[in-house]
Amino acid sequence: MSGSAVTRAASLMSGAMPDGVGVASGLTLTSVDRERVLPVCQALAGLFPWGGLRRGSTVAVRGSATVLLALLAEATAGGSWAGVIGMPRLGIVAASELGVAVSRLALVPKPGADLPAVAGALLDGMDIVVIAAAGRLQESHARRLSARARHRGAVLVPFGPWPGADLELAHVHSRWAGMSNGYGHFHTRELTIAAQGRGSAARPSTATVFVSRDGVTTEPVALPSDGFWPPAAESLPVMPSALENVTPLRA
């Protein structure tokens, strides 16, 4: 979907929708609705002073697309819509495996020069808007988009640094588990995430989560049982040594 197409579609939608209705979930944004919190997975909830994605807030994510996708999972699974701008390499399969309802995910991989207009249009029509600006937005444009998110009751999630973000989640450290003695396959990724923001989010916090085929959890995931690679050592075939039939050289 091109940036200009998104802008035209949003203008048509805004003309057809009654005042106060501006998100894809169809909620009328009363003062109570604007304080609603969209859910995040339990493993990440402790990083948010509000317990999840507060409507109208700007939550920046730095250094990890996995964390970004994990933020979208619970909300989209619960019926919220999300738009992602400027991430042409975003893995849809990976998103689905992390629990994102991809049927409620709108992608604008290359918005071009229309980036501010596209972002504004999606903030008018989506519950969550992810934007990877990569230095392509002036600070004044960024602040206007945050203000628009507050006004519309959407959640703006910049992927990267963002001026005046209410909360920033940063990938601090990660490591993989699953390899043994030089063979096997990666099974679980351990991520350490730091969070700090302003206001009620000013106090820094950290969390360690574990990402596997079972989703994102706070506890290490047990290695696969029998039938998964790598097999137990006793089940491996015994191979003859390559030196057994070599005749030593005589002086």
C-alpha positions in Angstrom: 0.0 0.0 0.0 1.5 3.4 -1.0 1.6 6.4 1.2 -0.7 8.4 -1.0 -3.3 5.6 -1.1 -3.3 5.5 2.7 -3.8 9.3 3.0 -6.7 9.3 0.5 -8.4 6.3 2.2 -8.1 8.0 5.6 -9.7 11.2 4.3 -12.6 9.2 2.9 -13.0 7.4 6.2 -12.9 10.5 8.3 -15.7 12.0 6.2 -17.9 9.0 6.6 -17.3 8.4 10.3 -19.3 10.2 13.1 -17.4 12.6 15.4 -15.5 10.9 18.2 -14.9 7.6 16.3 -11.4 7.4 15.2 -10.0 3.9 15.9 -10.4 0.7 14.0 -11.8 -1.1 17.0 -14.8 1.2 16.7 -14.7 2.7 20.1 -16.2 6.1 20.8 -13.4 8.0 22.4 -15.0 9.4 25.6 -12.7 10.7 28.4 -12.9 7.2 30.0 -11.9 5.5 26.7 -8.9 7.7 26.3 -7.5 6.3 29.6 -8.0 2.7 28.5 -4.9 0.6 28.4 -4.3 -1.9 25.6 -2.9 -5.2 26.9 0.6 -6.5 26.5 1.9 -9.9 27.3 2.4 -10.6 31.0 6.2 -10.9 30.7 6.3 -7.2 29.5 3.5 -5.7 31.6 5.8 -4.9 34.5 7.8 -2.4 32.4 4.7 -0.2 32.0 3.6 1.9 35.0 0.1 1.7 33.4 0.3 -2.1 33.0 0.1 -1.9 29.2 -0.1 0.4 26.3 -1.9 3.5 27.5 -4.1 5.2 24.8 -2.6 8.5 23.8 0.9 7.6 24.8 4.1 7.4 22.8 6.2 4.3 23.6 9.6 4.1 21.7 11.3 0.7 21.2 15.0 0.6 20.5 17.2 -2.2 19.3 14.9 -5.2 19.0 12.2 -6.0 16.5 11.3 -9.0 18.7 10.3 -6.7 21.5 8.3 -4.5 19.1 6.3 -7.5 17.8 5.8 -8.8 21.3 4.2 -5.4 22.2 1.6 -5.9 19.4 0.6 -9.4 20.1 -1.9 -9.2 23.0 -3.6 -6.0 21.7 -4.1 -7.3 18.1 -5.2 -10.7 19.4 -7.8 -8.9 21.5 -9.3 -7.1 18.5 -7.1 -3.9 18.2 -5.7 -2.8 14.8 -2.1 -1.9 14.3 -0.3 -0.1 11.4 3.4 -0.4 10.7 5.2 2.3 8.6 8.7 2.1 7.1 9.7 -1.4 7.9 9.9 -3.3 4.6 11.8 -6.2 6.2 9.4 -6.9 9.0 8.8 -10.6 9.2 5.2 -11.5 9.0 5.8 -15.2 9.9 7.9 -14.1 12.9 5.1 -11.7 13.9 2.5 -14.5 13.7 4.7 -16.9 15.7 5.0 -14.2 18.5 1.2 -14.0 18.7 0.4 -11.0 16.5 -2.9 -11.2 14.7 -1.6 -10.4 11.3 -5.1 -10.1 9.8 -5.3 -6.9 11.9 -1.9 -5.6 10.8 -1.6 -2.9 8.1 1.8 -2.5 6.5 3.1 0.6 4.7 6.7 -0.5 3.9 7.8 2.5 1.9 5.8 5.7 2.6 8.4 7.9 0.9 8.0 11.7 1.2 4.4 11.2 2.5 5.7 9.7 5.8 4.2 12.4 8.1 0.9 12.4 6.3 0.7 8.6 6.3 1.5 8.4 10.0 -1.1 11.0 10.8 -3.7 9.2 8.7 -3.1 5.9 10.4 -3.2 7.5 13.8 -6.8 8.6 12.9 -7.8 5.0 12.0 -5.7 2.6 14.0 -5.3 1.7 17.7 -1.5 1.3 17.5 0.8 2.9 14.9 4.5 1.8 14.6 6.8 4.1 12.7 10.4 3.6 11.8 11.5 7.1 10.8 15.3 6.5 10.9 16.0 10.2 11.0 13.6 11.1 8.2 11.3 13.2 10.4 12.1 16.6 11.8 11.6 16.9 15.6 8.7 19.2 15.1 6.9 16.6 12.9 7.6 13.9 15.6 6.1 16.0 18.3 3.1 16.8 16.2 2.5 13.1 15.7 2.8 12.4 19.4 0.2 15.2 20.0 -2.0 13.6 17.4 -1.8 10.2 19.1 -2.9 11.9 22.4 -5.8 13.6 20.7 -7.0 10.5 18.8 -6.5 8.1 21.7 -4.1 5.9 19.7 -0.7 4.5 20.8 2.3 5.7 18.8 5.2 3.2 18.9 8.3 4.6 17.2 11.0 2.1 16.4 14.1 4.0 17.4 14.7 7.2 19.3 11.9 9.7 19.6 11.8 13.1 21.2 9.5 13.4 24.2 8.5 9.7 24.3 6.4 8.8 27.4 8.3 5.6 27.7 11.3 4.0 26.0 12.1 0.3 25.9 15.7 -0.5 25.0 17.2 -3.9 24.3 20.2 -4.2 26.6 21.4 -7.8 26.2 20.5 -11.1 24.6 21.7 -14.6 24.3 20.6 -17.8 22.7 20.2 -21.3 24.2 20.0 -24.7 22.4 23.5 -25.3 21.1 25.4 -28.1 22.7 29.0 -29.3 22.0 28.9 -27.4 18.7 25.7 -28.9 17.2 22.0 -28.5 17.7 19.7 -25.6 17.0 18.8 -22.4 18.8 15.7 -23.0 20.9 15.2 -20.0 23.2 16.3 -16.4 23.2 16.9 -14.6 26.5 16.3 -10.8 26.3 17.1 -8.1 28.9 15.0 -5.0 28.4 15.4 -1.6 30.1 12.5 0.9 30.5 12.6 4.5 31.4 10.4 7.5 30.5 8.9 10.6 32.1 6.1 11.3 34.6 4.9 8.0 36.1 7.5 6.2 34.0 10.5 8.2 35.2 11.8 5.4 37.5 14.0 3.0 35.4 13.2 -0.7 35.4 14.4 -3.8 33.7 13.0 -7.2 32.8 14.4 -10.4 31.5 12.2 -12.4 29.2 12.5 -15.6 27.3 11.3 -16.0 23.7 10.6 -19.4 22.2 8.1 -21.2 20.0 5.7 -21.0 23.1 5.8 -17.2 23.1 7.3 -14.7 25.5 7.6 -15.7 29.2 9.3 -14.7 32.4 10.7 -18.2 33.0 13.3 -20.2 31.1 11.8 -22.6 28.7 12.8 -26.3 29.1 14.8 -27.8 26.3 12.8 -30.1 23.9 12.1 -33.6 25.0 13.1 -36.8 23.1 12.5 -36.6 19.4 14.0 -33.2 18.9 17.5 -32.3 17.8 20.1 -32.7 19.2 19.6 -36.4 20.1 21.0 -37.9 23.3 24.7 -38.7 23.1 24.1 -42.5 23.5 21.9 -42.6 20.4 24.5 -41.1 18.1 26.2 -43.7 15.8 29.8 -44.6 16.6 32.0 -43.7 13.6 35.4 -45.4 13.1 38.4 -43.2 13.6 39.9 -41.9 10.3 43.3 -42.9 11.7 42.6 -46.5 12.4 43.7 -47.9 9.0 46.6 -45.5 8.5 50.0 -47.3 8.3 52.6 -45.2 10.0 55.6 -44.1 8.0 58.9 -45.7 8.6 62.1 -43.8 8.7 
